[in-house]
Amino acid sequence: MASSEPVNFIDIHTHILPGIDDGAKDMDESLRILRDASKAGVKRIVATPHVFMENISAVLDAAEKSFATLKIETARQGIDIEIFLGAEVSLGAGLAEEVKKDSRLTIGGGGKYILVEMPFFEIPIYAGKTIFDLLVSGVTPIWAHPERCPEVIDNFNSVCAYTDNGVKLQINSGSLAGKYGRSVKRAAVNLIENGLAHIMASDTHRAGGDETLLKGFIRLEEICGRGKALGMCVSAPSEIIGLNKDNNN
């Protein structure tokens, strides 16, 4: 049975920066998302705007400015949440070289973890080499919502070629509620039940969404137990953002 004990969540995948991508359209919506997240128990949150290979510098520059303004407004509004900056980077050939040139592509700019998004229609032929190059350079790829990838939906074991080499898998909380359809939900559950999923995050884009990390955690706890659920929503994200201890206190 799921416990009612509060959890201090860390959400490593969100689109909360105002006016940067297909997420929050303005500062008001960004602040509403943050208020809702805080009420749902999120204590730390990473802004991960979409970044594509052809516009890396422009988006990262804009994201930095937006992030600085959002931090100021969050503090001014008294919202009890700590914000970090990262990116959701579209996987492309040569990505490892781009990361060497600009560590802002990684979570918190720390140069250790990068949130990557595969094309939705397939795993590209260059994915294996790109992932390998990132790993060799000391950067751990976090595969965003693999449960939405057709190849993973058809065969969840297809991720093993990546996880066996150190790639982390991030499941969307909404996937467990069927937000993206039954097949995606089934793929997410299969990954979790077979110990292949490492992190759960919200991938929130809009204010007022009802599939919060808290609701996802309740479902996750029912699937894999509280210990594993805490690992995916607190311990693993804590390591990714560079904290040295579990923050469920």
GUVOKE-635541 format. One record per residue (C-alpha): residue number from 1; residue in one letter; x, y, z. Coordinates in Angstrom, 1 decimal, padded with zeros to 4 digits. Example, Ala and Ser with C-alpha at 12.3 -4.5 7.8 and 13.67 -1.06 7.14 Angstrom:
! residues 2
NODE   pos   code        u        v        w
NODE     1      A    012.3   -004.5    007.8
NODE     2      S    013.7   -001.1    007.1
! end
This chain:
! residues 249
NODE   pos   code        u        v        w
NODE     1      M    000.0    000.0    000.0
NODE     2      A    001.3    003.5   -000.9
NODE     3      S    002.4    005.6    002.0
NODE     4      S    001.0    009.1    002.7
NODE     5      E    004.3    010.4    004.0
NODE     6      P    005.4    013.5    002.1
NODE     7      V    008.2    013.4   -000.4
NODE     8      N    010.5    016.2   -001.5
NODE     9      F    010.5    015.6   -005.2
NODE    10      I    013.2    016.6   -007.7
NODE    11      D    011.8    017.1   -011.2
NODE    12      I    014.6    017.0   -013.9
NODE    13      H    012.5    017.5   -017.0
NODE    14      T    010.2    020.6   -017.4
NODE    15      H    009.5    023.3   -019.9
NODE    16      I    008.9    026.2   -017.5
NODE    17      L    011.0    029.0   -019.0
NODE    18      P    008.6    031.6   -020.4
NODE    19      G    008.5    032.1   -024.1
NODE    20      I    011.5    029.8   -025.0
NODE    21      D    009.9    026.8   -026.6
NODE    22      D    006.5    025.0   -026.6
NODE    23      G    006.2    025.2   -022.8
NODE    24      A    005.1    028.2   -020.6
NODE    25      K    004.1    031.0   -022.9
NODE    26      D    004.8    033.8   -020.5
NODE    27      M    006.1    034.6   -016.9
NODE    28      D    002.6    034.3   -015.4
NODE    29      E    002.3    030.8   -016.7
NODE    30      S    005.8    029.9   -015.5
NODE    31      L    005.0    031.0   -012.0
NODE    32      R    001.7    029.2   -012.0
NODE    33      I    003.5    026.0   -013.0
NODE    34      L    006.0    026.5   -010.2
NODE    35      R    003.4    027.2   -007.6
NODE    36      D    001.5    024.0   -008.6
NODE    37      A    004.7    022.0   -008.5
NODE    38      S    005.6    023.3   -005.1
NODE    39      K    002.2    022.5   -003.7
NODE    40      A    002.6    018.9   -005.1
NODE    41      G    005.8    018.5   -003.2
NODE    42      V    008.5    019.4   -005.7
NODE    43      K    011.4    021.1   -004.0
NODE    44      R    013.9    021.3   -006.8
NODE    45      I    013.1    021.6   -010.5
NODE    46      V    015.2    021.7   -013.7
NODE    47      A    014.2    023.9   -016.6
NODE    48      T    015.0    021.9   -019.8
NODE    49      P    014.0    023.9   -022.9
NODE    50      H    014.1    022.1   -026.3
NODE    51      V    017.5    022.5   -028.0
NODE    52      F    018.2    021.4   -031.6
NODE    53      M    021.5    020.9   -033.2
NODE    54      E    021.0    023.8   -035.6
NODE    55      N    020.3    026.5   -033.0
NODE    56      I    022.3    025.5   -029.9
NODE    57      S    023.9    028.8   -029.0
NODE    58      A    020.9    031.0   -029.7
NODE    59      V    018.5    028.9   -027.6
NODE    60      L    021.0    028.5   -024.7
NODE    61      D    021.7    032.3   -024.6
NODE    62      A    018.0    033.0   -024.5
NODE    63      A    017.4    030.3   -021.9
NODE    64      E    020.0    031.8   -019.6
NODE    65      K    018.4    035.2   -019.7
NODE    66      S    014.9    033.7   -019.2
NODE    67      F    016.2    031.5   -016.4
NODE    68      A    017.8    034.5   -014.5
NODE    69      T    014.6    036.5   -014.7
NODE    70      L    012.5    033.5   -013.6
NODE    71      K    014.7    032.9   -010.6
NODE    72      I    014.3    036.5   -009.5
NODE    73      E    010.5    036.4   -009.9
NODE    74      T    010.2    033.0   -008.1
NODE    75      A    012.0    034.4   -005.1
NODE    76      R    010.0    037.7   -005.2
NODE    77      Q    006.7    035.7   -005.3
NODE    78      G    007.9    033.6   -002.3
NODE    79      I    007.6    030.3   -004.2
NODE    80      D    009.4    027.6   -002.2
NODE    81      I    011.2    025.8   -005.0
NODE    82      E    014.8    025.8   -006.2
NODE    83      I    015.4    026.1   -010.0
NODE    84      F    018.2    024.7   -012.0
NODE    85      L    018.9    025.1   -015.7
NODE    86      G    019.5    022.3   -018.3
NODE    87      A    018.2    021.4   -021.7
NODE    88      E    016.3    018.7   -023.5
NODE    89      V    018.6    018.2   -026.5
NODE    90      S    017.5    016.6   -029.7
NODE    91      L    019.9    013.7   -030.4
NODE    92      G    022.1    014.5   -033.4
NODE    93      A    025.3    013.3   -034.9
NODE    94      G    028.2    015.2   -033.4
NODE    95      L    026.4    016.0   -030.1
NODE    96      A    029.4    014.9   -028.0
NODE    97      E    031.6    017.5   -029.7
NODE    98      E    029.0    020.2   -029.1
NODE    99      V    028.9    019.3   -025.4
NODE   100      K    032.7    019.7   -025.2
NODE   101      K    032.3    023.2   -026.7
NODE   102      D    029.3    024.2   -024.5
NODE   103      S    028.6    022.5   -021.1
NODE   104      R    025.4    024.5   -020.9
NODE   105      L    023.8    021.6   -022.8
NODE   106      T    024.2    019.4   -019.6
NODE   107      I    022.1    019.5   -016.5
NODE   108      G    023.1    022.5   -014.4
NODE   109      G    026.1    023.0   -016.7
NODE   110      G    027.9    020.4   -014.7
NODE   111      G    029.2    018.5   -017.7
NODE   112      K    028.1    015.1   -016.2
NODE   113      Y    024.5    014.4   -017.4
NODE   114      I    022.6    015.4   -020.5
NODE   115      L    018.9    015.0   -021.2
NODE   116      V    018.5    013.7   -024.8
NODE   117      E    015.4    013.3   -026.9
NODE   118      M    015.3    010.6   -029.6
NODE   119      P    013.2    011.4   -032.7
NODE   120      F    009.7    010.1   -032.1
NODE   121      F    009.5    008.1   -035.3
NODE   122      E    012.5    005.9   -034.7
NODE   123      I    015.9    005.4   -033.1
NODE   124      P    018.3    007.0   -035.6
NODE   125      I    021.1    005.0   -037.1
NODE   126      Y    023.7    007.3   -035.6
NODE   127      A    022.3    007.0   -032.0
NODE   128      G    024.7    004.2   -030.9
NODE   129      K    027.8    006.1   -031.9
NODE   130      T    026.6    009.4   -030.5
NODE   131      I    025.7    007.8   -027.2
NODE   132      F    029.0    006.0   -027.1
NODE   133      D    030.9    009.3   -027.8
NODE   134      L    029.1    011.0   -025.0
NODE   135      L    029.8    008.2   -022.5
NODE   136      V    033.5    008.1   -023.5
NODE   137      S    033.7    011.8   -022.9
NODE   138      G    032.4    011.4   -019.4
NODE   139      V    028.8    012.6   -020.0
NODE   140      T    025.9    010.3   -019.1
NODE   141      P    023.0    010.5   -021.4
NODE   142      I    019.5    010.5   -019.9
NODE   143      W    017.0    009.3   -022.5
NODE   144      A    013.9    011.3   -022.1
NODE   145      H    010.6    009.4   -022.2
NODE   146      P    011.8    006.3   -024.1
NODE   147      E    008.3    004.7   -023.5
NODE   148      R    007.0    007.0   -026.3
NODE   149      C    009.5    005.6   -028.9
NODE   150      P    007.8    003.1   -031.3
NODE   151      E    010.7    000.7   -031.1
NODE   152      V    010.5    000.6   -027.3
NODE   153      I    006.7    000.2   -027.5
NODE   154      D    007.2   -002.8   -029.7
NODE   155      N    010.0   -004.3   -027.7
NODE   156      F    011.0   -002.7   -024.4
NODE   157      N    014.2   -004.8   -024.3
NODE   158      S    015.4   -002.7   -027.2
NODE   159      V    016.7   -000.2   -024.6
NODE   160      C    019.1   -002.7   -023.1
NODE   161      A    021.8   -001.9   -025.7
NODE   162      Y    021.8    001.5   -024.1
NODE   163      T    021.2    000.9   -020.4
NODE   164      D    023.8   -001.9   -020.4
NODE   165      N    026.4    000.8   -021.3
NODE   166      G    025.2    003.3   -018.7
NODE   167      V    022.4    005.3   -020.3
NODE   168      K    019.7    006.4   -017.8
NODE   169      L    016.0    006.2   -018.8
NODE   170      Q    013.6    008.9   -017.7
NODE   171      I    009.9    008.1   -017.7
NODE   172      N    007.2    010.7   -017.9
NODE   173      S    004.7    010.7   -015.0
NODE   174      G    001.9    011.3   -017.4
NODE   175      S    002.7    008.1   -019.2
NODE   176      L    001.6    006.0   -016.2
NODE   177      A   -001.8    007.7   -016.4
NODE   178      G   -002.3    006.9   -020.1
NODE   179      K   -001.8    010.6   -021.2
NODE   180      Y    000.0    009.4   -024.3
NODE   181      G   -002.2    006.3   -025.0
NODE   182      R   -002.4    002.7   -023.8
NODE   183      S    000.7    001.5   -025.7
NODE   184      V    002.9    004.2   -024.1
NODE   185      K    001.5    003.4   -020.7
NODE   186      R    002.2   -000.3   -021.2
NODE   187      A    005.8    000.4   -022.3
NODE   188      A    006.4    002.6   -019.3
NODE   189      V    005.1   -000.1   -016.9
NODE   190      N    007.2   -002.7   -018.7
NODE   191      L    010.4   -000.6   -018.3
NODE   192      I    009.7    000.0   -014.6
NODE   193      E    008.7   -003.6   -013.8
NODE   194      N    011.8   -004.9   -015.4
NODE   195      G    014.2   -002.5   -013.6
NODE   196      L    015.1   -000.6   -016.8
NODE   197      A    013.8    002.8   -015.7
NODE   198      H    015.9    005.1   -013.6
NODE   199      I    014.1    008.4   -013.2
NODE   200      M    010.6    009.8   -013.4
NODE   201      A    009.9    013.4   -014.3
NODE   202      S    006.9    015.5   -015.3
NODE   203      D    007.9    016.9   -018.7
NODE   204      T    005.4    019.6   -017.8
NODE   205      H    004.6    022.2   -020.5
NODE   206      R    001.5    024.0   -019.3
NODE   207      A   -000.1    025.3   -016.1
NODE   208      G   -003.1    023.4   -014.8
NODE   209      G   -002.0    020.0   -015.9
NODE   210      D   -003.4    017.3   -013.6
NODE   211      E   -000.6    014.7   -014.2
NODE   212      T    001.7    016.0   -011.5
NODE   213      L    004.9    014.2   -010.3
NODE   214      L    003.0    013.5   -007.1
NODE   215      K    000.2    011.6   -008.9
NODE   216      G    002.8    009.8   -010.9
NODE   217      F    004.7    008.9   -007.8
NODE   218      I    001.6    007.3   -006.3
NODE   219      R    001.2    005.1   -009.4
NODE   220      L    004.9    004.4   -009.5
NODE   221      E    004.9    003.3   -005.8
NODE   222      E    002.0    000.9   -006.6
NODE   223      I    004.1   -000.6   -009.5
NODE   224      C    007.5   -001.0   -007.9
NODE   225      G    007.3   -000.2   -004.2
NODE   226      R    008.2    002.9   -002.2
NODE   227      G    012.0    002.3   -002.2
NODE   228      K    012.3    002.2   -006.0
NODE   229      A    009.8    005.0   -006.4
NODE   230      L    011.9    007.2   -004.1
NODE   231      G    015.0    006.3   -006.0
NODE   232      M    013.4    007.4   -009.3
NODE   233      C    011.9    010.7   -007.9
NODE   234      V    014.4    011.7   -005.3
NODE   235      S    017.7    009.8   -005.1
NODE   236      A    018.6    009.5   -008.8
NODE   237      P    017.6    013.1   -009.6
NODE   238      S    019.5    014.3   -006.6
NODE   239      E    022.7    012.8   -008.0
NODE   240      I    022.0    014.3   -011.4
NODE   241      I    021.7    017.9   -010.2
NODE   242      G    024.8    017.5   -008.2
NODE   243      L    023.6    017.1   -004.6
NODE   244      N    025.6    014.9   -002.3
NODE   245      K    022.9    013.4   -000.3
NODE   246      D    019.2    012.2   -000.5
NODE   247      N    016.9    015.2    000.0
NODE   248      N    013.8    013.4    001.3
NODE   249      N    014.0    015.2    004.6
! end
